[in-house]
Amino acid sequence: MITIIGFIAAVLTTASFLPQAIKTIKTKDTSGISLIMYILFSAGVFLWLLYGIFIHDFAVISANSVTFVFASISLFYKIKSPRS
C-alpha cells in the first residue's frame, strides 16, 4: 500500500510539470517563470534523484528522473530566452 501511494504521488507531481514544459516549448515564452525558482527546484529534484539511486527506490528514481527532464527543459528556455 505504501508503494502504491508513493507511485501515485510520483505520477501526480511529475505530471504537473508537463503542461509548463509543453507551453514553454511551444511559445518559447518564459517571462512568467522565475529563474531562481527553477534553478533551485532543478537542483533539488536532481538531489532527490541521487537520493533515490543511493537508496535503490524505483518510485523516487523514476519520478525525479522525469521531473528533472521537464524542469530542465523550462530552465533551458528560461536561460536561453532574451526576454526572460
PyMOL commands that place a pseudoatom at each C-alpha (Angstrom):
pseudoatom trace, name=CA, resn=MET, resi=1, chain=A, elem=C, hetatm=0, pos=[0.000, 0.000, 0.000]
pseudoatom trace, name=CA, resn=ILE, resi=2, chain=A, elem=C, hetatm=0, pos=[2.817, 2.443, 0.845]
pseudoatom trace, name=CA, resn=THR, resi=3, chain=A, elem=C, hetatm=0, pos=[4.470, 1.743, -2.507]
pseudoatom trace, name=CA, resn=ILE, resi=4, chain=A, elem=C, hetatm=0, pos=[1.207, 2.451, -4.333]
pseudoatom trace, name=CA, resn=ILE, resi=5, chain=A, elem=C, hetatm=0, pos=[0.875, 5.786, -2.526]
pseudoatom trace, name=CA, resn=GLY, resi=6, chain=A, elem=C, hetatm=0, pos=[4.471, 6.601, -3.476]
pseudoatom trace, name=CA, resn=PHE, resi=7, chain=A, elem=C, hetatm=0, pos=[3.867, 5.828, -7.142]
pseudoatom trace, name=CA, resn=ILE, resi=8, chain=A, elem=C, hetatm=0, pos=[0.623, 7.834, -7.223]
pseudoatom trace, name=CA, resn=ALA, resi=9, chain=A, elem=C, hetatm=0, pos=[2.418, 10.798, -5.634]
pseudoatom trace, name=CA, resn=ALA, resi=10, chain=A, elem=C, hetatm=0, pos=[5.249, 10.379, -8.132]
pseudoatom trace, name=CA, resn=VAL, resi=11, chain=A, elem=C, hetatm=0, pos=[2.894, 10.339, -11.121]
pseudoatom trace, name=CA, resn=LEU, resi=12, chain=A, elem=C, hetatm=0, pos=[0.939, 13.393, -9.931]
pseudoatom trace, name=CA, resn=THR, resi=13, chain=A, elem=C, hetatm=0, pos=[3.933, 15.567, -9.079]
pseudoatom trace, name=CA, resn=THR, resi=14, chain=A, elem=C, hetatm=0, pos=[5.796, 14.550, -12.218]
pseudoatom trace, name=CA, resn=ALA, resi=15, chain=A, elem=C, hetatm=0, pos=[2.792, 15.118, -14.476]
pseudoatom trace, name=CA, resn=SER, resi=16, chain=A, elem=C, hetatm=0, pos=[2.359, 18.605, -13.019]
pseudoatom trace, name=CA, resn=PHE, resi=17, chain=A, elem=C, hetatm=0, pos=[5.446, 19.787, -14.941]
pseudoatom trace, name=CA, resn=LEU, resi=18, chain=A, elem=C, hetatm=0, pos=[4.314, 18.512, -18.324]
pseudoatom trace, name=CA, resn=PRO, resi=19, chain=A, elem=C, hetatm=0, pos=[1.932, 21.426, -19.103]
pseudoatom trace, name=CA, resn=GLN, resi=20, chain=A, elem=C, hetatm=0, pos=[4.622, 24.021, -18.284]
pseudoatom trace, name=CA, resn=ALA, resi=21, chain=A, elem=C, hetatm=0, pos=[7.248, 22.213, -20.356]
pseudoatom trace, name=CA, resn=ILE, resi=22, chain=A, elem=C, hetatm=0, pos=[4.877, 21.895, -23.335]
pseudoatom trace, name=CA, resn=LYS, resi=23, chain=A, elem=C, hetatm=0, pos=[3.809, 25.544, -23.102]
pseudoatom trace, name=CA, resn=THR, resi=24, chain=A, elem=C, hetatm=0, pos=[7.424, 26.706, -22.838]
pseudoatom trace, name=CA, resn=ILE, resi=25, chain=A, elem=C, hetatm=0, pos=[8.498, 24.608, -25.828]
pseudoatom trace, name=CA, resn=LYS, resi=26, chain=A, elem=C, hetatm=0, pos=[5.570, 25.813, -27.962]
pseudoatom trace, name=CA, resn=THR, resi=27, chain=A, elem=C, hetatm=0, pos=[5.657, 29.510, -27.103]
pseudoatom trace, name=CA, resn=LYS, resi=28, chain=A, elem=C, hetatm=0, pos=[9.316, 29.962, -26.100]
pseudoatom trace, name=CA, resn=ASP, resi=29, chain=A, elem=C, hetatm=0, pos=[7.874, 32.462, -23.593]
pseudoatom trace, name=CA, resn=THR, resi=30, chain=A, elem=C, hetatm=0, pos=[9.435, 32.183, -20.160]
pseudoatom trace, name=CA, resn=SER, resi=31, chain=A, elem=C, hetatm=0, pos=[8.546, 35.617, -18.822]
pseudoatom trace, name=CA, resn=GLY, resi=32, chain=A, elem=C, hetatm=0, pos=[6.234, 34.126, -16.204]
pseudoatom trace, name=CA, resn=ILE, resi=33, chain=A, elem=C, hetatm=0, pos=[8.850, 31.706, -14.889]
pseudoatom trace, name=CA, resn=SER, resi=34, chain=A, elem=C, hetatm=0, pos=[11.177, 32.570, -12.010]
pseudoatom trace, name=CA, resn=LEU, resi=35, chain=A, elem=C, hetatm=0, pos=[14.780, 31.768, -12.903]
pseudoatom trace, name=CA, resn=ILE, resi=36, chain=A, elem=C, hetatm=0, pos=[15.852, 31.369, -9.267]
pseudoatom trace, name=CA, resn=MET, resi=37, chain=A, elem=C, hetatm=0, pos=[12.906, 29.078, -8.528]
pseudoatom trace, name=CA, resn=TYR, resi=38, chain=A, elem=C, hetatm=0, pos=[13.709, 26.801, -11.472]
pseudoatom trace, name=CA, resn=ILE, resi=39, chain=A, elem=C, hetatm=0, pos=[17.418, 26.687, -10.620]
pseudoatom trace, name=CA, resn=LEU, resi=40, chain=A, elem=C, hetatm=0, pos=[16.662, 25.747, -7.015]
pseudoatom trace, name=CA, resn=PHE, resi=41, chain=A, elem=C, hetatm=0, pos=[13.908, 23.335, -7.987]
pseudoatom trace, name=CA, resn=SER, resi=42, chain=A, elem=C, hetatm=0, pos=[16.012, 21.592, -10.649]
pseudoatom trace, name=CA, resn=ALA, resi=43, chain=A, elem=C, hetatm=0, pos=[18.916, 21.231, -8.211]
pseudoatom trace, name=CA, resn=GLY, resi=44, chain=A, elem=C, hetatm=0, pos=[16.581, 19.835, -5.556]
pseudoatom trace, name=CA, resn=VAL, resi=45, chain=A, elem=C, hetatm=0, pos=[14.996, 17.358, -7.958]
pseudoatom trace, name=CA, resn=PHE, resi=46, chain=A, elem=C, hetatm=0, pos=[18.453, 16.245, -9.088]
pseudoatom trace, name=CA, resn=LEU, resi=47, chain=A, elem=C, hetatm=0, pos=[19.451, 15.639, -5.467]
pseudoatom trace, name=CA, resn=TRP, resi=48, chain=A, elem=C, hetatm=0, pos=[16.225, 13.657, -4.898]
pseudoatom trace, name=CA, resn=LEU, resi=49, chain=A, elem=C, hetatm=0, pos=[17.162, 11.598, -7.960]
pseudoatom trace, name=CA, resn=LEU, resi=50, chain=A, elem=C, hetatm=0, pos=[20.602, 10.889, -6.492]
pseudoatom trace, name=CA, resn=TYR, resi=51, chain=A, elem=C, hetatm=0, pos=[18.991, 10.024, -3.163]
pseudoatom trace, name=CA, resn=GLY, resi=52, chain=A, elem=C, hetatm=0, pos=[16.653, 7.575, -4.901]
pseudoatom trace, name=CA, resn=ILE, resi=53, chain=A, elem=C, hetatm=0, pos=[19.606, 5.967, -6.651]
pseudoatom trace, name=CA, resn=PHE, resi=54, chain=A, elem=C, hetatm=0, pos=[21.533, 5.633, -3.375]
pseudoatom trace, name=CA, resn=ILE, resi=55, chain=A, elem=C, hetatm=0, pos=[18.594, 4.008, -1.549]
pseudoatom trace, name=CA, resn=HIS, resi=56, chain=A, elem=C, hetatm=0, pos=[17.502, 1.981, -4.616]
pseudoatom trace, name=CA, resn=ASP, resi=57, chain=A, elem=C, hetatm=0, pos=[13.931, 3.343, -4.569]
pseudoatom trace, name=CA, resn=PHE, resi=58, chain=A, elem=C, hetatm=0, pos=[12.396, 2.988, -8.016]
pseudoatom trace, name=CA, resn=ALA, resi=59, chain=A, elem=C, hetatm=0, pos=[9.488, 5.376, -7.309]
pseudoatom trace, name=CA, resn=VAL, resi=60, chain=A, elem=C, hetatm=0, pos=[11.857, 8.158, -6.242]
pseudoatom trace, name=CA, resn=ILE, resi=61, chain=A, elem=C, hetatm=0, pos=[14.232, 7.467, -9.143]
pseudoatom trace, name=CA, resn=SER, resi=62, chain=A, elem=C, hetatm=0, pos=[11.569, 7.347, -11.847]
pseudoatom trace, name=CA, resn=ALA, resi=63, chain=A, elem=C, hetatm=0, pos=[9.585, 10.359, -10.645]
pseudoatom trace, name=CA, resn=ASN, resi=64, chain=A, elem=C, hetatm=0, pos=[12.606, 12.578, -10.203]
pseudoatom trace, name=CA, resn=SER, resi=65, chain=A, elem=C, hetatm=0, pos=[14.206, 11.484, -13.480]
pseudoatom trace, name=CA, resn=VAL, resi=66, chain=A, elem=C, hetatm=0, pos=[11.157, 12.583, -15.453]
pseudoatom trace, name=CA, resn=THR, resi=67, chain=A, elem=C, hetatm=0, pos=[10.568, 15.701, -13.358]
pseudoatom trace, name=CA, resn=PHE, resi=68, chain=A, elem=C, hetatm=0, pos=[14.211, 16.712, -13.777]
pseudoatom trace, name=CA, resn=VAL, resi=69, chain=A, elem=C, hetatm=0, pos=[13.854, 16.462, -17.561]
pseudoatom trace, name=CA, resn=PHE, resi=70, chain=A, elem=C, hetatm=0, pos=[10.662, 18.579, -17.560]
pseudoatom trace, name=CA, resn=ALA, resi=71, chain=A, elem=C, hetatm=0, pos=[12.101, 21.189, -15.195]
pseudoatom trace, name=CA, resn=SER, resi=72, chain=A, elem=C, hetatm=0, pos=[15.370, 21.293, -17.136]
pseudoatom trace, name=CA, resn=ILE, resi=73, chain=A, elem=C, hetatm=0, pos=[13.542, 21.993, -20.386]
pseudoatom trace, name=CA, resn=SER, resi=74, chain=A, elem=C, hetatm=0, pos=[11.824, 25.005, -18.853]
pseudoatom trace, name=CA, resn=LEU, resi=75, chain=A, elem=C, hetatm=0, pos=[15.057, 26.127, -17.210]
pseudoatom trace, name=CA, resn=PHE, resi=76, chain=A, elem=C, hetatm=0, pos=[16.956, 25.802, -20.504]
pseudoatom trace, name=CA, resn=TYR, resi=77, chain=A, elem=C, hetatm=0, pos=[14.442, 28.012, -22.301]
pseudoatom trace, name=CA, resn=LYS, resi=78, chain=A, elem=C, hetatm=0, pos=[14.432, 30.492, -19.406]
pseudoatom trace, name=CA, resn=ILE, resi=79, chain=A, elem=C, hetatm=0, pos=[18.223, 30.871, -19.548]
pseudoatom trace, name=CA, resn=LYS, resi=80, chain=A, elem=C, hetatm=0, pos=[18.262, 30.952, -23.360]
pseudoatom trace, name=CA, resn=SER, resi=81, chain=A, elem=C, hetatm=0, pos=[15.370, 33.397, -23.719]
pseudoatom trace, name=CA, resn=PRO, resi=82, chain=A, elem=C, hetatm=0, pos=[16.350, 37.033, -24.398]
pseudoatom trace, name=CA, resn=ARG, resi=83, chain=A, elem=C, hetatm=0, pos=[13.048, 38.250, -22.917]
pseudoatom trace, name=CA, resn=SER, resi=84, chain=A, elem=C, hetatm=0, pos=[13.420, 36.486, -19.586]
for i in range(1, 84): cmd.bond("trace and resi %d" % i, "trace and resi %d" % (i + 1))
show_as sticks, trace
zoom trace
